[in-house]
Structures are given as structure tokens and as C-alpha cells.
Amino acid sequence: MTTIRLLEASYGDSILVSHSSETGRANLLIDGGPAKTFGVGPGGRRPGPLCKALNEIKERGEHVDLVILTHIDSDHIRGLIKAFKTEGYLSTHAKRVWLNASSNISAYLNQPEIPENSIPFSTGESPETSVSDGQTFEQALTNLNCWGREVIVAGQVITEGPFKFTILSPSRKNLEKLHCIWPDESLSAETSGEANDYHFSLNDLLENDSFTEDSTPANGSSIAFILEVEGKKFLFLADAYASTVVDVLAELGYTKENKLVVDFVKVSHHGSHFNTSVDMLEFIECRSYLISTDGTRHGHPHKRTLARILNAHPENVIYFNYKNAFDGILLDGEVEAYESRLRYLAGGIQI
């Protein structure tokens, strides 16, 4: 049995995939959300969803066999940093870590390192506290001996225990483009950003649709992949660029006629319309889409993204990890036709 849990990571991502078999249970953790995903309240002293999930793993006498940090944005990394800094958690229970650190990307491209891109080993939500510890996350992982410094790049096929990964992002082209000083995006993650588009109808959004792609460097570095376990396939897109996913799927032999068939898709970038294109959806055969967000940042999920997914096939259903994340999205005339296709994902998925 495989279980997928989209933890309540506010406006970020933190996903726990567990697989049980006769030989035991393997745990895969994808991202850690913002800091409050691990600890909430003053000083983060009360356990958040990630802390509670790790407590369950510890109580069963298990480990986190692989931790994947898809990219360095605060809504993906800061919960992980807290989980590594807090004694008795990932520092002792994480066996392996995937992280495309800037220094490793530089070595992969045979280019000089960019020290400004080092990840501060900080738990603070504020950028003003980001250098307070004087140690980088890369140094901390090296000291823990759980990070192999390998670069995860599109086209690779990697097996870790029962999990098989086909990497779709980042491509070498992405990494070459991203060999620069990455802008600090922590401020953008702390603000509400653009307004939502819920006042438009689904039909209007489709009739006047045009795709403008995300161009933020950190999102372009996202580790996205096809995950296979015992005959089931899942597509985890982190915050990846749609064009990168399409290009690599095409290289792997998929077309709009020979689609990638998967059981679930974790939608890119919390449902942003800059990361899910009609072109990409035409390469995928799937009926169940997952969006991780509480709806408090950047107008996510964008209704235009939902329109694209719902229009791709009449049986497509979109699941959210927050009950109120899709409140107010449907107009009065849309509720009867579409409300059954927007659902709250209580607990996890077991297949």
C-alpha cells in the first residue's frame, strides 16, 4: 500500500509518501513548507503538521529514507530547516537528502561557485534573521553525512528502495540559465501578492486564455519527477516550469497522442496559472489532480489553472489539502456543474 499525504503547509508544499510492503515501510518526504509547518505558535514550540508526521514515523521505529528539497523558496525549505535543527528529528532520522545546491550546480556546469546562493541554516521566517546562524544548510547536511552532493537533473532514472524516479526538471538548459545570483524570494512568500481571478467565469478564462510562463530562477530549478511504486505512477511537479516538463516528456517519447498515464498529479506552484499550461496538460492522462495551498498567498490557486484542468477532460477532479482553499471560486451559475469536481482531501490518499 502507498499513502500520499499533502500536509497542511499553509501556502507551501510538504508531502509525505509512505509505502508498506512485506519488507517494511519506506518514507519519502518532499519539501517541508514554511517554518510553521514544523512548529507553530510563539517560538514554534507547538508541533505543526510536519512535526506530528515525523513523530508518527519515530513512534513506529522508522526513518525518512529520502528527503527531497525541490528548490530553495521559503515555502518549501524553512520547515525542513527547522526539522533538521530540532534535536531528534531529521538530523537523526533522515537517511538521504536530494538538494541541488548552487555549489553543486556550478561544479556540474564547470563554472565558478556563487557564494551568494548558499542557503542559510536558519529557522526564522524573516529575511532579517536569515544569516544569524553563520552556518549554511549545505554545511549542516555535509556534517550529517546524508547528502551525496549529486546533481539531480532531467533525464535521470533513479531507484531509492521501492521508489523509482524519472526526473523531469531541472534540465541542463535550466541550470545553465540559472547560473547567476538568485534573487531573494523570501519577501514575496510573505506577502499576499496578486489578487485572485475568481470573479471571472470558467468559460471566460478559457475563451480568453493565453499562457505566460513563470520565469523566477528558484522555481526553474525545481526537482520535478515521475514517481513509480509497485505499478502506480504519480507526477510531482514542485514549482517547475511547464515548458521544461513538456520538453522532457517529449524527449522520453511522450506525445499528445501517446500520453503519460499517471494516477495523480501534484500541480505545480500551488495552482499558479504561470506553471500549468494547456500544452502540458495535453501530454498527461490523469483524472486526479492535487493542489497544496491554503489560498492565502498570490491569489493561489488561480481559477484559470482550474479551468484548464477541468476542461482537459470531463472526469478530471481537483483535490485540495485545505477545506476552504477553493471557497468562492465558483460563480453561482457554475456550482451545480463543477462543485463535485473540486474536493477537499481529508487525510491522505491510499492506493
HUURUR-V589678 format. One line per field, one symbol per residue. burial: I if it has 16 or more other ideal C-beta (glycine too) atoms within 10 Angstrom, else O. A space follows every 10 residues. Layout:
burial: ???
This chain:
burial: OIIIIIIIII IIIIIIIIIO OOOOIIIIII IIIIIIIIII OOOIOOIIII IOIIOOIOOO OIIIIIIIII IIIIIIIIII IIIIIIOOII IOIIOOIIII IIIIIIOIOO OOOIOOIIII IIIIIOIOOI OOIOOIIIOI IOOOOIIOOO IIIIOOOOOO IIIIIIIIII IOOIIOOIIO OIOOIIOOII OOOOOIIIOO OIOOIOOOOO IOOIOIIIII IIIIIIIIIO OOIIIIIIII IIIIIIIIIO OOOIOOOOOI OIIIIIIIII IIIIIIIOOI IOIIOIOIII IIIIIOIIII IIIIIIIIII IIOOOIIIII IIOOIIOOII IOOIOOOIOO IIOOIOOIIO O
